[in-house]
Amino acid sequence: MRILLTNDDGIGAQGLQTLRRELRRIEGVTLDVIAPDSNRSASARSITVRSPLSIQEIKFDDGDLGHATDGTPVDCVRFASVGLLGDPPDVIVSGINHGVNLGDDVTYSGTVAAALEGVVLGIPAIAVSQQSTEREMGYTPQRHFDFDVAARFTARIVAELVDHPLPEGTLLNVNVPGVEPTGVEVVRLGRRFYRDELRQVETEIEDGRRRYRFYGYEPGVHDQPDTDIGAVAGGRIAVTPLHLDLTHHVGIEGMRQRDFERVLAVAAAAGD
């Protein structure tokens, strides 16, 4: 089995390094590491199309090698898929992210985006995120982590993929609480609500420009049962299957009842 390990926190991140050491223990594994050269958190599914990408071979403390790039997490997966290190991966593992990726946040997450690229390419994928020991649920500084349980749990899932493959077109989004887990729940995504607030960074105007912040403040959560948010809040590992199909299938028939041909005719006449 050939595994690609990547992340969005950067190749030197503690979470990636802890998981790397555990994945290396799996018998019969060839482990490739391609990760951003610095933090790319919240990069979502961005890719680099307007400039070449650099790659640098990195030697880790234990002598293993990895590759750092100035690209995004999705770029890292694409590098592996087009043969940068030989054969493409059989499994993509993204993480362990420093901080949880719950609910609506998965749409912003570079960690989840890298795993989602596996779905695009037809490669099984797992995204793993870890809550801090302070049990923060948002974007506040998260500096204290114990990744050992999350790394061992993830490595065990990967080891069992041969006998228990993931459903086609599905990735696993795994979130581990900041305390010793009391169990595992397979749950749906919860809902976040965001408290974005416009704050000017400085009053001085430079070249007619002002600087502002409005992201990064502690989001709230909806207290819903059977969700990833509820599982982590209760001290349990949340496992959520995700897929790429964004089509609202139930809504298709309703849209077909609308007279879009008439709308097109009106729009065309307006241009005459």
Secondary structure, DSSP 8 states (H G I E B T S, - for coil): -EEEEE-SS-TT-HHHHHHHHHHTTSTT-EEEEEEESS--TT-TT----SS---EEEEE-TTS-EEEEESS-HHHHHHHHHTTTTSS--SEEEEEEEEB---GGGGGT-HHHHHHHHHHHHT--EEEEEE--TT---SSS-------HHHHHHHHHHHHTTTTS---TTEEEEEEE-SS----EEE-B---EE-----EES-S--BTTB--EE-S-S--EE---TTBHHHHHHTT-EEEEEEES----HHHHHHHHTS-HHHHHHHHHHHT-
